Amino acid sequence: MSSKGSLEGNDTVRFERSLPGSATRVWEHLTGAKHVPVWFGGEGAIEPRVGGAVKLMGGMFTGAVKEWQPGKRLVHSMSLTGVPAPETTVSYDLAEHDGAVHLTLSQGPLAAPFLAGSFSGWHTFLDRLEAMLRGEDPGDVMQAMQTHRNAYLKDYPEGAAFG
């Protein structure tokens, strides 16, 4: 399974990862108050209920929980504060398989100028989540983000105007 994201249609980013541990443990790291700020790289929280507030990276990203199925599925809206872009929907689907958890993450719809940023962000955040689950240091979020951004800009150059 590649760690690189793929494009569904022309407006949805998708990642699939195999993560160590049980669905319960992955869910706690994905949504827990002490873990979200680490894997997402800044102050943040996901209020654990349908209708709950989502605030990530110090409020840079905001939204509301649309689906909350512990250990199985999380769906929330996401808006980039201060940027006139349409709201998107992010979904995380978890399934246990052979002692690991298969995570599928999707975000869309996204306008073309936001694809490279979304790809690089989710690639970075999922790498950090996986490192945490393995008990490893997730490293510097901004350095990783820039490395991934440079790689994704090769495929989605229209995103160069943002960031």
N, C-alpha and C positions, 0 to 999 in steps of 0.2 A: 504494500500500500504506500503510495507516494505521499510525502508530507505537503506537496505543492497542491494548491487549490485548482479547481476547474470551473469553467464558465458553463452554466446551464442556460440555454436560450441565448439571449444577448444581454441579460440584465441581472442574473443571479449568480453569486459566488457560492461555491460548495467545497467543503473540505471533509475528508474522511480520515479518521485516525483510529488506531488501535492503542488503547490506554491501559496501563497496568492497574489491577485491582478489581474490586467489585463495583457494580453500578451504584451501590450506596456510597462507597468511598469517593468515586468520581463525582457523584452528585454533590456531596458535601464540599469538595474542592471547587466545583463549578459554581456553586451558589452560596456557600457559607460566608458569613460576614468577615471572618478572619482570613479567608483565602482569596476572595474576589479582588481586593486591592493588590495582591501579589501577582496573580496571573494576568490581570488586566493592566498592571503597571501604573497604578495611581489610586487615589481615594475613590471608593465606590462601594455600592451595595445593590443587592437585588432583594426587594421585599418579598418574602416567601408566600405569596398568595395571588390568585387571579385579581387583577386590578392594582397590584402592588407596584410601587415606584421602582424604576431602574435608573441608577445614576452611576456612570462609569467615568474613569479618568477625571475625577474632580468635577464632574458635571459637564464635561465636554460632550458626552453622549448621554441622552436621557430617553426614557420611554416608560412603558407600562407592561406588566406581565399580562399576556393573553391566555396562556395555558400553563398550568403548574401540575405536573405529574411526577412527584419525586421518584428518582431513579430511572425515569423513562423519557420524559419529554418536557422541555421548557421552550416557550415561544414568547417573545416580547417585541414590542415596537422599538425603533431606534431612530433618533434624530440627532443631527450634529448641531450643537448649540451655535447660534450666530451665523449659520450658513444657509442660504436659501435653497435647500435641497428637499425633495420629497421625503417623507417618513418611509422607512423601510421596515421589514419584518425579519427578525432573526429567529431561527429555530435550531434547537439542539436535540438530537434524538440519540438515546443510549440503548444499547442492546448487549447483554453479556454473551460472550462466545469464547469457548476454549480458555477460560481463566483470565480473560481480558474483557475490556469493554470497547465495543465498536461505537465511536462517536461520529455522527454525521451532522455537520453544521452547514446551514444555508442562510444567506442574507440577500434580500432583494425586495422590490426591484431597485436597481441602482443605475443611475445615468452613467454613460461612458467615462466622463471625467473623474468619477469616483471609484472606478474599478481597481486601479492600481493601489490606491490607498486602502481599500477594503481588503484586497488580497494580502497586502503586506501586513496590515494590522492583524487580521485573523491568523495568518501564518505565525506571526510573532507570539500572539496571545496563546495559541494552542501549543506551540513549542514550550512556552513557560508553564502552562498547565501540566504538560507531560513531564517536564523536569521536576516540578513539585511532587507529582505522584510517585516519581522514582526516588525522591529524597535528595535531589540534586539542586544546586543553586541555579535559579532561572536566568541569571546574568543581567546585563544592562538592557533594559527595554528599548531605549532610544537607539542604541547602537544596532541591536538586532532589527529594529523597525527600518532603519535606513538601509541596511544590507538587503533585506527582503524587498524594500521599495525599489531599489535600483534594479533588482532582478525582474520584478513584475513590470516595471516601466518599459522593458524591452518588448513585452507582449502587449502592453496597454499604454502607449506613449501619450495618448490624450490626457492622461492623469498628471502629466508633468506640471500643469498650471496650478495644481493644488499641493501645497506642502513644500 
